[in-house]
Amino acid sequence: MCISDYRCCSAQGRKAVNLSRRALAASVVLTVGAMVAVAAAATNAAAAPTAPASPETARALAAQKAAEFVANQPAYLMASPGDSFVQGTVVSSGSAQYVPYARTHGGIPVIGGDFVLVMNGSGQVVFNSVAMQHPIGAVASAPKVARGDAESVAGKQLRAVSKVESTRLVVYALGSTSRLAWESIVDGTGADGPSRLSVYVDALAGQVLGTQEHVMHGSGTSAWAKRSKRWIALFAGST
């Protein structure tokens, strides 16, 4: 091999090395760029906000989590042996879900035993409203006062009775001691005018334990009419 041939080969080797270095550099740049792109895509995906649940999904979650919560019977529910809890329709307000419950004791509806659980979007209880102040305890299951006698006592709470809408056995839990009672809803006229009155009569002793009026009385003056009295009947549940 001549010196000129050696120089030629050396030049070609340098060119090959330079080409290899350039190819390697280009490959590194492409690889790093791809990694950055993938990382950016992953970051954007992680930062993307989660779509809010539909109202139906939120209510279903609240109903499920409330049922699980009530099954554990936390102390503030004032549960007694024989109590059962019946879930009502879930009501939505913004991100909050309101889950109402009615209570029965030995299969008998409890007056004053209802409560409401307020759930957040994750199905956690954030507030509660419980009417009861004490557990029901031991309550008679059979009345000693006849149904007709209880209706007669209920009718005496009005000046005039037009009809007795209904009568049923309940557990009255609004007093200091829970009692088996007859609940009669009587329509007629009371001291303040038209009345739709729930009367709770002790099913063992016959005395009135309490009443609840379902007609609101009020008066007012408008710009076009003289002062007058108005009555608004409320047909909400009696519990």
C-alpha positions as CSV (number, residue, x, y, z in Angstrom):
1,M,0.0,0.0,0.0
2,C,1.3,3.4,-0.9
3,I,1.3,6.5,1.3
4,S,-1.3,8.1,-0.9
5,D,-3.5,5.0,-0.6
6,Y,-3.1,5.2,3.2
7,R,-4.1,8.9,3.2
8,C,-7.1,8.1,1.1
9,C,-8.2,5.3,3.4
10,S,-7.7,7.6,6.4
11,A,-9.9,10.3,4.9
12,Q,-12.6,7.8,4.1
13,G,-12.4,6.5,7.7
14,R,-12.8,10.0,9.1
15,K,-15.8,10.5,6.9
16,A,-17.3,7.2,8.1
17,V,-16.8,8.1,11.7
18,N,-18.3,11.6,11.2
19,L,-21.3,10.0,9.5
20,S,-21.7,7.6,12.4
21,R,-21.6,10.3,15.0
22,R,-24.1,12.4,13.1
23,A,-26.5,9.4,12.8
24,L,-26.1,8.7,16.5
25,A,-26.8,12.3,17.4
26,A,-29.9,12.4,15.2
27,S,-31.1,9.1,16.7
28,V,-30.7,10.6,20.3
29,V,-32.6,13.7,19.3
30,L,-35.4,11.7,17.9
31,T,-35.6,9.4,20.9
32,V,-35.6,12.3,23.4
33,G,-38.2,14.1,21.4
34,A,-40.4,11.0,21.4
35,M,-40.0,10.6,25.2
36,V,-40.9,14.2,25.8
37,A,-44.0,13.9,23.6
38,V,-45.1,10.8,25.5
39,A,-44.5,12.4,28.9
40,A,-46.5,15.5,27.8
41,A,-49.4,13.4,26.6
42,A,-49.4,11.5,29.9
43,T,-49.3,14.8,31.9
44,N,-52.2,16.2,29.9
45,A,-54.2,13.1,30.4
46,A,-53.6,13.1,34.1
47,A,-54.5,16.8,34.3
48,A,-57.7,16.5,32.3
49,P,-60.7,17.0,34.6
50,T,-63.0,14.1,35.3
51,A,-66.5,14.5,33.8
52,P,-69.1,15.0,36.5
53,A,-71.5,12.1,37.2
54,S,-75.0,12.4,35.9
55,P,-77.7,13.2,38.4
56,E,-79.1,9.7,38.1
57,T,-75.6,8.2,38.8
58,A,-75.1,10.5,41.8
59,R,-78.5,9.6,43.3
60,A,-77.9,5.9,42.8
61,L,-74.5,6.2,44.5
62,A,-76.0,8.2,47.4
63,A,-78.7,5.6,47.9
64,Q,-76.3,2.7,47.9
65,K,-73.8,4.4,50.3
66,A,-76.6,5.6,52.6
67,A,-78.0,2.0,52.8
68,E,-74.6,0.7,53.7
69,F,-74.2,3.4,56.3
70,V,-77.6,2.8,57.9
71,A,-77.0,-0.9,58.0
72,N,-74.2,-0.2,60.5
73,Q,-76.7,1.6,62.8
74,P,-74.5,4.5,64.1
75,A,-75.4,5.6,67.6
76,Y,-77.1,8.9,66.6
77,L,-79.9,7.0,64.7
78,M,-81.2,5.9,68.2
79,A,-81.9,2.4,66.9
80,S,-83.7,-0.2,69.0
81,P,-84.2,-3.9,68.5
82,G,-87.1,-4.3,66.1
83,D,-86.4,-1.1,64.2
84,S,-86.3,-1.1,60.5
85,F,-85.5,1.7,58.1
86,V,-87.2,2.4,54.8
87,Q,-85.3,4.6,52.3
88,G,-87.3,7.3,50.5
89,T,-86.6,9.0,47.2
90,V,-83.2,10.7,47.0
91,V,-83.4,14.5,46.3
92,S,-80.5,16.4,44.6
93,S,-79.5,19.9,45.3
94,G,-76.3,20.9,43.6
95,S,-73.6,18.4,44.4
96,A,-75.5,17.3,47.6
97,Q,-77.8,14.3,47.8
98,Y,-80.5,14.1,50.4
99,V,-81.5,10.6,51.4
100,P,-84.7,10.4,53.6
101,Y,-85.6,7.5,55.8
102,A,-88.8,6.4,57.6
103,R,-88.7,4.1,60.6
104,T,-90.9,1.2,61.7
105,H,-90.8,-0.7,65.0
106,G,-92.0,-4.2,64.9
107,G,-93.5,-3.4,61.5
108,I,-95.5,-0.4,62.9
109,P,-94.7,3.1,61.5
110,V,-92.9,5.4,64.0
111,I,-94.0,9.0,64.4
112,G,-90.9,11.1,65.0
113,G,-88.5,8.3,63.8
114,D,-87.7,9.7,60.4
115,F,-84.3,11.1,59.5
116,V,-82.3,12.5,56.5
117,L,-78.7,11.8,55.5
118,V,-76.9,14.4,53.4
119,M,-74.3,12.8,51.1
120,N,-71.5,14.4,49.0
121,G,-70.5,13.5,45.5
122,S,-68.3,10.7,46.8
123,G,-71.1,9.0,48.7
124,Q,-69.9,10.2,52.1
125,V,-72.3,11.4,54.9
126,V,-71.6,15.1,55.6
127,F,-74.6,15.9,57.7
128,N,-77.6,14.3,59.3
129,S,-81.0,15.3,60.7
130,V,-82.5,12.9,63.2
131,A,-85.8,13.6,64.9
132,M,-85.5,11.1,67.7
133,Q,-84.0,12.1,71.0
134,H,-84.0,8.6,72.6
135,P,-84.3,4.9,71.5
136,I,-87.9,3.5,71.4
137,G,-87.2,0.8,73.9
138,A,-90.1,-1.6,75.0
139,V,-93.5,-0.7,73.5
140,A,-96.7,-2.6,73.5
141,S,-97.7,-4.3,70.2
142,A,-101.4,-4.7,70.8
143,P,-103.9,-1.9,71.7
144,K,-106.3,-1.9,74.6
145,V,-108.4,1.0,73.3
146,A,-110.7,0.1,70.4
147,R,-110.2,1.9,67.0
148,G,-113.7,3.5,67.2
149,D,-113.1,4.8,70.7
150,A,-109.8,6.4,69.5
151,E,-111.6,8.1,66.6
152,S,-114.3,9.4,69.0
153,V,-111.5,11.0,71.1
154,A,-109.9,12.4,68.0
155,G,-113.1,14.0,66.8
156,K,-113.5,15.8,70.1
157,Q,-110.4,17.9,69.3
158,L,-112.4,19.8,66.6
159,R,-115.6,21.9,67.0
160,A,-117.2,20.0,64.1
161,V,-116.0,16.9,62.2
162,S,-116.9,16.4,58.6
163,K,-115.1,13.0,58.2
164,V,-112.4,10.8,59.6
165,E,-109.9,10.3,56.7
166,S,-108.0,7.3,58.2
167,T,-106.9,5.6,61.4
168,R,-103.9,3.4,61.9
169,L,-101.7,2.1,64.7
170,V,-98.3,3.9,65.1
171,V,-95.5,4.2,67.6
172,Y,-95.6,7.7,69.0
173,A,-91.9,8.6,69.7
174,L,-92.2,12.4,70.1
175,G,-92.7,12.3,73.9
176,S,-90.4,11.5,76.7
177,T,-91.5,7.8,76.4
178,S,-92.5,6.0,73.3
179,R,-96.1,4.8,73.2
180,L,-98.3,2.6,71.0
181,A,-101.0,5.0,69.6
182,W,-103.9,5.4,67.2
183,E,-103.3,8.0,64.6
184,S,-106.6,9.5,63.3
185,I,-106.7,12.2,60.6
186,V,-110.0,14.1,61.1
187,D,-111.4,16.9,58.8
188,G,-113.7,19.6,60.0
189,T,-113.6,23.0,61.7
190,G,-111.4,23.9,64.6
191,A,-111.0,27.0,66.7
192,D,-109.2,28.9,63.8
193,G,-111.4,27.7,61.0
194,P,-111.0,24.8,58.5
195,S,-108.9,21.9,59.9
196,R,-107.2,18.7,58.9
197,L,-105.9,17.4,62.1
198,S,-103.8,14.3,63.0
199,V,-104.6,13.2,66.5
200,Y,-102.5,10.7,68.4
201,V,-104.4,8.7,71.0
202,D,-102.6,6.4,73.5
203,A,-103.7,2.9,72.4
204,L,-103.4,1.7,76.0
205,A,-104.8,4.5,78.1
206,G,-107.0,6.5,75.7
207,Q,-105.6,10.0,76.3
208,V,-104.4,12.4,73.6
209,L,-100.6,12.2,73.2
210,G,-100.3,15.0,70.6
211,T,-101.8,16.6,67.5
212,Q,-100.5,18.0,64.2
213,E,-102.4,20.5,62.1
214,H,-102.1,20.2,58.3
215,V,-103.9,23.5,57.5
216,M,-101.9,26.7,57.8
217,H,-103.9,29.8,58.9
218,G,-102.9,33.3,58.1
219,S,-104.2,36.7,57.0
220,G,-102.9,39.6,54.9
221,T,-103.7,42.7,52.9
222,S,-103.1,43.0,49.1
223,A,-103.1,46.1,47.0
224,W,-106.4,45.2,45.3
225,A,-108.3,43.6,48.1
226,K,-109.3,44.2,51.7
227,R,-107.7,42.3,54.6
228,S,-108.8,38.7,54.5
229,K,-108.0,35.4,56.0
230,R,-106.7,32.5,54.0
231,W,-106.2,28.8,54.7
232,I,-103.7,26.5,53.0
233,A,-104.1,22.8,53.3
234,L,-100.9,20.8,53.6
235,F,-101.2,17.2,52.4
236,A,-97.7,16.2,53.3
237,G,-96.9,12.9,55.0
238,S,-97.9,12.7,58.7
239,T,-94.6,11.4,59.9
